[in-house]
């Protein structure tokens, strides 16, 4: 090449013709060289950017079958695949990353396409494979297998499910996590991760992040990591650092010795529990992992390309998710959508998630919002059997009710009245000053209805406030019209004890305490006049 003599001159190659004379390029050829060199080159590390005009077109990064140390693009359109070493679009050249560089993580990537079968067959094959290396029950295998399928469609869900893998040392947690790194889309396993690495890795590489032995304490760094994990299950909620935007969205697998003590984070996905087993299972060495990744990554990529549009447009019937909380409904949609309506697999997964939903409600019942809402729900039903319901509730009384319940359950933390007031406002209930007693709620009909609606939205009902002895017999106490209207009866039977008792054995009419005091005063005056004393 001849060096340019000025900034405006383009460096052109020196070429000689077969006769030995010097080749002089034309102005048009020089302009073409300049245009080619001015094109912006972009290395695509994550998901390839698609345009709205290219509906049905998918571009995936795969390993070159002829050279595993090189990456290439696979373009899928109308059921056929085409290989590209780079893609030009609108004056830009898109290139795959260099897998030999030190910044390239050990992502699991396919090196081609293989037949995948229908969703039920593929799910059965994945469950069968996992059972050869890890001892899991049928329900747990089904959850893990459906999570693997869901990991290939992160761009199709309203929320990405997490998978919690818990168990003591020696329970094969790491073996299961390694298997998942071979099976999940862009699987990336890490044994130690800080908050800064989390948002950089997920933003740059779009992996299915698999974290081993994650222990989150109360330190400041762990608190930041918890916040990023909470926001990372929903697309379009980026983190900002130094003015730059980072996406933390994606499916994640988190392994630890015990479930994390954060109900909000724990609600992001189902839990798979492992125990040490003496079974003679296959060892998962490096050769086995490479063989599994080579075979299943190609099958699962074919499954994604053929069914991407169907999974994205799949909708569960509304009544199929009835009774589940909003978070569990999101998890259910993500885990069942890749099955594309397979009745048997879908029914089993929904049944498992229904049990998980009940357990998660117990975990969340110790959150301030649930504690306060449940206490309010309990307080508005006090006195129904005697026909004497409260007309006002003090915030201090709500806090006292919460703390009594916590003490009864053996919990060692307490809720202060000021915190209870903030929670009440956060639930959408307006407090007001009740004379010299302080702030509280006037239990008008609209406020009572609002409390019932909050109970329904948070996922609890009359079963949460009745004694266990009554619950065993399906008895829920006196009837409440608002419970019937808002659908929070919990399937219990209700009996108007006050009416039944008065019909069988009428009770004397009770007068307010103030009237009894007035009657006693009159009797005392009469006695004093008879004795000749004058009342003071």
Secondary structure as GFF3:
##gff-version 3
##sequence-region A 1 536
A	DSSP	alpha_helix	27	38	.	.	.	ID=ss1
A	DSSP	beta_strand	40	44	.	.	.	ID=ss2
A	DSSP	three_ten_helix	52	54	.	.	.	ID=ss3
A	DSSP	beta_strand	58	64	.	.	.	ID=ss4
A	DSSP	beta_strand	67	77	.	.	.	ID=ss5
A	DSSP	beta_strand	80	84	.	.	.	ID=ss6
A	DSSP	beta_strand	86	89	.	.	.	ID=ss7
A	DSSP	beta_strand	92	96	.	.	.	ID=ss8
A	DSSP	alpha_helix	119	131	.	.	.	ID=ss9
A	DSSP	alpha_helix	138	150	.	.	.	ID=ss10
A	DSSP	three_ten_helix	151	156	.	.	.	ID=ss11
A	DSSP	beta_strand	162	166	.	.	.	ID=ss12
A	DSSP	alpha_helix	173	183	.	.	.	ID=ss13
A	DSSP	beta_strand	187	190	.	.	.	ID=ss14
A	DSSP	alpha_helix	195	205	.	.	.	ID=ss15
A	DSSP	beta_strand	208	211	.	.	.	ID=ss16
A	DSSP	alpha_helix	220	231	.	.	.	ID=ss17
A	DSSP	beta_strand	239	241	.	.	.	ID=ss18
A	DSSP	beta_strand	244	246	.	.	.	ID=ss19
A	DSSP	beta_strand	252	256	.	.	.	ID=ss20
A	DSSP	alpha_helix	263	266	.	.	.	ID=ss21
A	DSSP	beta_strand	269	273	.	.	.	ID=ss22
A	DSSP	alpha_helix	286	313	.	.	.	ID=ss23
A	DSSP	three_ten_helix	318	321	.	.	.	ID=ss24
A	DSSP	alpha_helix	326	337	.	.	.	ID=ss25
A	DSSP	alpha_helix	343	364	.	.	.	ID=ss26
A	DSSP	alpha_helix	368	379	.	.	.	ID=ss27
A	DSSP	beta_strand	392	394	.	.	.	ID=ss28
A	DSSP	alpha_helix	395	408	.	.	.	ID=ss29
A	DSSP	alpha_helix	417	426	.	.	.	ID=ss30
A	DSSP	beta_strand	432	433	.	.	.	ID=ss31
A	DSSP	three_ten_helix	435	437	.	.	.	ID=ss32
A	DSSP	beta_strand	439	442	.	.	.	ID=ss33
A	DSSP	alpha_helix	445	458	.	.	.	ID=ss34
A	DSSP	three_ten_helix	462	464	.	.	.	ID=ss35
A	DSSP	alpha_helix	468	472	.	.	.	ID=ss36
A	DSSP	alpha_helix	481	486	.	.	.	ID=ss37
A	DSSP	alpha_helix	497	504	.	.	.	ID=ss38
A	DSSP	alpha_helix	513	530	.	.	.	ID=ss39
###
